Amino acid sequence: MHALNAFLFSIYRRQFFNFSFKITRVKTVLATMSKHKLNPNASSDQPAAKKGYWALGLIDSMKDPELRVEEDDKVVVIKDKFPKAEFHFLILPKLEISGILSLRKEHEDLLKHMDDVAKNMTEKYSHKEFKIGYHAVPNMQRLHLHVISTDFNSPCLKTKVHWNSFTSPFFKSSQSIRKELRENGKIKKMSCEECDGYLKRPLQCHKCKTFPKNMPELKRHISTHT
């Protein structure tokens, strides 16, 4: 009987340690995912001020009078809470759409309207050059169109991921998204490998072929283009 108990105890201990190892591994994977979260818009990627899941922060921002710029019956325009340039706006539909992967054929007119609103915003700052588009894999749970000036002059622009998320093909122009939706009826998801390749690629000036060594050097360099 003693031998049987010892045998059963050894099995139990082995199973317990295997389970503990698996739990630890899961926690490690989740931490890694969190660390490398595509954090391109810290505006959209910072935790919401109110209690709740941070990815829903844009819904709170749409209601914030300090961030709201204008609205109509279809969209709300807000200032990016953590702008990556001197002028950085987000255009969000009032219709609940989680992101570009949820777009369908019936949303074509809405996207055209969002694009028109974006262009009208840029005309108010005609002395600046702008990019209008979507991140291939946004973190925030609400469709949002970026309208961002290409000076990229902001203390919130801190990392390579921030930079590459707006200056690589990870940033998909509004026109290209509209074209894809019109032709295919939906938006194809960018693979994790492709996203990773764009976000981790070496820093490069968006105006020339200069390859700065780090973000401070990049910021000094791009200031010569303004």
ZAMARGU-4260 file (C-alpha; in steps of 0.2 Angstrom, whole numbers, plus 5000, padded with zeros to 4 digits):
<rodrens>
0) 5000/5000/5000 | 5014/5012/5004 | 5022/5009/4987 | 5006/5012/4979 | 5003/5028/4988
5) 5021/5034/4984 | 5018/5030/4965 | 5001/5039/4965 | 5010/5054/4974 | 5024/5054/4961
10) 5011/5055/4947 | 5001/5069/4955 | 5017/5079/4958 | 5023/5077/4940 | 5006/5083/4934
15) 5006/5097/4946 | 5023/5103/4940 | 5018/5101/4921 | 5002/5111/4924 | 5012/5125/4933
20) 5024/5125/4919 | 5010/5128/4907 | 5003/5142/4917 | 5019/5151/4918 | 5022/5149/4899
25) 5005/5156/4895 | 5009/5171/4907 | 5025/5173/4898 | 5017/5173/4881 | 5004/5185/4886
30) 5017/5197/4893 | 5027/5196/4877 | 5011/5200/4867 | 5008/5215/4878 | 5026/5221/4877
35) 5026/5221/4858 | 5008/5226/4856 | 5007/5237/4840 | 5007/5253/4849 | 5007/5264/4834
40) 4994/5277/4840 | 4998/5280/4858 | 4983/5291/4856 | 4973/5276/4854 | 4985/5265/4863
45) 4985/5272/4880 | 4973/5266/4893 | 4956/5274/4894 | 4955/5287/4908 | 4939/5279/4914
50) 4938/5262/4922 | 4937/5249/4908 | 4946/5240/4895 | 4959/5252/4887 | 4956/5246/4869
55) 4938/5254/4871 | 4946/5271/4875 | 4941/5279/4858 | 4923/5278/4863 | 4927/5289/4878
60) 4937/5301/4868 | 4923/5303/4856 | 4913/5310/4871 | 4927/5321/4878 | 4923/5340/4874
65) 4942/5344/4875 | 4946/5332/4861 | 4931/5334/4850 | 4934/5345/4835 | 4918/5344/4825
70) 4904/5331/4820 | 4890/5328/4808 | 4876/5315/4807 | 4889/5302/4802 | 4906/5305/4811
75) 4915/5313/4825 | 4932/5321/4823 | 4943/5322/4838 | 4961/5327/4842 | 4972/5312/4845
80) 4975/5312/4863 | 4994/5307/4861 | 4997/5315/4844 | 5012/5309/4833 | 5013/5326/4824
85) 5009/5344/4826 | 4992/5340/4818 | 4984/5323/4821 | 4966/5320/4820 | 4955/5304/4821
90) 4939/5303/4811 | 4927/5290/4819 | 4910/5284/4813 | 4895/5285/4824 | 4890/5268/4817
95) 4898/5255/4828 | 4912/5247/4817 | 4926/5238/4827 | 4939/5241/4813 | 4944/5239/4795
100) 4942/5220/4795 | 4924/5223/4799 | 4921/5234/4784 | 4909/5227/4771 | 4902/5233/4754
105) 4888/5243/4763 | 4901/5254/4771 | 4908/5261/4755 | 4898/5277/4756 | 4903/5279/4774
110) 4921/5278/4770 | 4919/5290/4756 | 4911/5302/4768 | 4925/5300/4781 | 4938/5303/4767
115) 4929/5319/4762 | 4929/5325/4780 | 4948/5321/4781 | 4952/5331/4766 | 4941/5346/4772
120) 4952/5345/4788 | 4968/5346/4779 | 4962/5361/4769 | 4960/5371/4785 | 4979/5369/4787
125) 4984/5371/4769 | 5002/5376/4774 | 5005/5358/4780 | 5006/5341/4771 | 4995/5327/4777
130) 4994/5308/4777 | 4976/5301/4777 | 4974/5282/4781 | 4972/5268/4793 | 4984/5256/4803
135) 4983/5239/4796 | 4981/5232/4813 | 4974/5245/4825 | 4974/5242/4844 | 4958/5252/4847
140) 4941/5244/4846 | 4933/5257/4835 | 4936/5261/4816 | 4946/5277/4815 | 4954/5286/4801
145) 4970/5296/4804 | 4973/5313/4797 | 4991/5317/4802 | 5003/5331/4797 | 5020/5324/4790
150) 5031/5335/4801 | 5029/5322/4814 | 5034/5335/4826 | 5028/5329/4843 | 5035/5323/4860
155) 5023/5308/4859 | 5032/5301/4844 | 5045/5291/4854 | 5048/5274/4846 | 5053/5265/4830
160) 5035/5257/4831 | 5027/5274/4832 | 5037/5280/4817 | 5036/5265/4806 | 5017/5263/4809
165) 5015/5279/4800 | 5029/5279/4787 | 5028/5261/4781 | 5015/5251/4771 | 5008/5246/4789
170) 4999/5263/4786 | 4986/5260/4773 | 4980/5275/4763 | 4961/5279/4764 | 4961/5278/4745
175) 4968/5260/4745 | 4956/5254/4758 | 4942/5261/4749 | 4948/5253/4733 | 4950/5236/4741
180) 4933/5237/4749 | 4925/5242/4732 | 4934/5228/4723 | 4933/5214/4736 | 4919/5218/4747
185) 4931/5217/4763 | 4948/5221/4769 | 4961/5207/4769 | 4970/5205/4786 | 4989/5208/4785
190) 4999/5194/4792 | 5008/5195/4809 | 5025/5192/4800 | 5022/5206/4787 | 5016/5218/4801
195) 5031/5213/4811 | 5043/5216/4797 | 5036/5234/4793 | 5036/5239/4812 | 5053/5233/4816
200) 5062/5238/4800 | 5076/5251/4801 | 5072/5269/4804 | 5072/5279/4787 | 5067/5297/4784
205) 5051/5298/4775 | 5057/5313/4764 | 5074/5306/4758 | 5085/5290/4759 | 5093/5294/4776
210) 5094/5280/4789 | 5096/5288/4806 | 5103/5277/4820 | 5090/5281/4833 | 5074/5291/4836
215) 5084/5307/4843 | 5094/5307/4827 | 5079/5304/4816 | 5070/5319/4824 | 5085/5330/4822
220) 5086/5325/4804 | 5067/5327/4799 | 5067/5345/4807 | 5079/5350/4792 | 5064/5346/4780
225) 5052/5358/4788
</rodrens>
